Amino acid sequence: MNNLANFYAKNDQTEQAEKYYKIAIQNGSKKAEKNLKILEKFPLMSNPMVMDYLAWDIPMEDAKGELKISIRGFKENGKDLNEFERNRMKGIVRKIWNKLYESADLEFIGYSDNTENKKLSLERAKRLAELFRESGLKDEMRIVKVLGKGSENSSDTNDTVEGRYNNRRVEIIGKNVVKKNFDSSLFNELKNQLEDE
């Protein structure tokens, strides 16, 4: 299993590599434990297929250098993301936020549709910030503000089911962002550190 995981890692298929390293670790492989730690240092892949897969999850950068992304997936009157979005967010923390950025000050701003209240929008922002921390958001990514703004700043109409769904969101804004600089020779060096059984 470890050798198969190495094959995937060396071919920029980190999801598959991680899966097989974990199986090898369950079977007692010490080399797989070491290799998984190396895999976690891999930068976000420049493989076009990987970037297409992650494109919707990478925060957009504005003219001021601030990051912004809107997270949707809240049920009407619900505080938590649906299960699919929760699981997706866990991966996004590790695969994007921790890999693309050295540090940032993050603000979580919750919103609701026009049938809900401000308290609920704050609870959404709090829950998402907690989920980011629980998912391993590194300490250098500081959560500096958590707000609820209710139904102000609607991103869509409140006259349709879809519009209200889009308004039930949390916006994450990153300020004072320091991006990671990647050296392709470091990436190749990491790949060369992987050990077969």
Sequence and secondary structure as in RCSB ss.txt:
>XXXX:A:sequence
MNNLANFYAKNDQTEQAEKYYKIAIQNGSKKAEKNLKILEKFPLMSNPMVMDYLAWDIPMEDAKGELKISIRGFK
ENGKDLNEFERNRMKGIVRKIWNKLYESADLEFIGYSDNTENKKLSLERAKRLAELFRESGLKDEMRIVKVLGKG
SENSSDTNDTVEGRYNNRRVEIIGKNVVKKNFDSSLFNELKNQLEDE
>XXXX:A:secstr
 HHHHHHHHHTT HHHHHHHHHHHHHTT HHHHHHHHHHTT      HHHHHHHGGGS EE TTS EEEEEE B 
TT SSB HHHHHHHHHHIIIIIHHHEEEEEEEEEE   TTS HHHHHHHHHHHHHHHHHTT  TTEEEEEEEE T
TSS SS SSSHHHHHHHSEEEEEEEEEEE    HHHHHHHHHH    
